[in-house]
């Protein structure tokens, strides 16, 4: 790892949508949750559990209202002092390495935290970016790891794409 005085000139900036797929519009997702909520409404009426009915109606709004499925736009900047994602800044000293991995739809960079109990940072890469150039510049600052992304992170990213 390089010291702050000897960091290479690195400056990448791009905009991306959050790395979560939008389930709104997925027919199976709607059918599954529609059946679950319909059964819950019938159950709450039969058992006269009106608190459960209210909670089920709130769930109905959360699962089907389009407001909750708007994609989040990310402003990503990688520069000599660290990584900036929207208004959050991460210093290079917080990370011990990185790994670039593919989740069946897009490439992501996973920054491995130095602290055991802090989760790593995952950043989506856009197809128009030169991944090899980003990888080479990041190698000058951090160590590159292979198979360092935890299984739950890979599962989570594949599940939500």
BELQUI-V912329 format. One record per pair of residues at least 24 apart in sequence whose C-alpha atoms are under 7 Angstrom apart, sorted by sequence separation. I is the first residue (numbers start at 0). GAP is how many residues later the second one is. D is the distance in Angstrom with one decimal. If there is no record, write none. Layout:
# BELQUI-V912329
i = {I I}
gap = {GAP GAP}
d = {D D}
This chain:
# BELQUI-V912329
i = {109 97 23 96 97 98 95 96 97 98 21 95 96 97 98 96 21 98 17 16 17 102 16 17 102 16 17 104 15 16 14 15 102 14 15 14 13 14 13 12 13 12 11 12 11 10 11 9 10 9 9 8 7 6 18 15 9 7 6 1 20 0 19 20 0 19 0 18}
gap = {39 44 45 45 45 45 46 46 46 46 47 47 47 47 47 48 49 49 53 54 54 54 55 55 55 56 56 56 57 57 58 58 58 59 59 60 61 61 62 63 63 64 65 65 66 67 67 68 68 69 70 71 72 73 105 110 127 132 134 139 139 140 140 140 141 141 142 142}
d = {6.9 6.8 6.2 4.9 6.5 5.8 6.3 4.5 5.2 5.4 6.0 6.7 5.5 6.0 6.4 6.6 7.0 6.9 6.3 6.2 5.2 6.6 5.7 6.0 5.6 4.5 6.3 6.9 5.8 5.7 7.0 5.2 6.9 5.6 6.7 4.7 6.2 6.0 5.4 5.7 6.6 4.4 5.7 6.4 5.1 5.6 6.6 6.9 4.5 5.1 5.5 6.1 6.7 6.1 5.9 6.7 6.4 6.8 6.5 5.4 5.7 5.4 5.1 5.4 5.1 5.4 6.6 6.3}
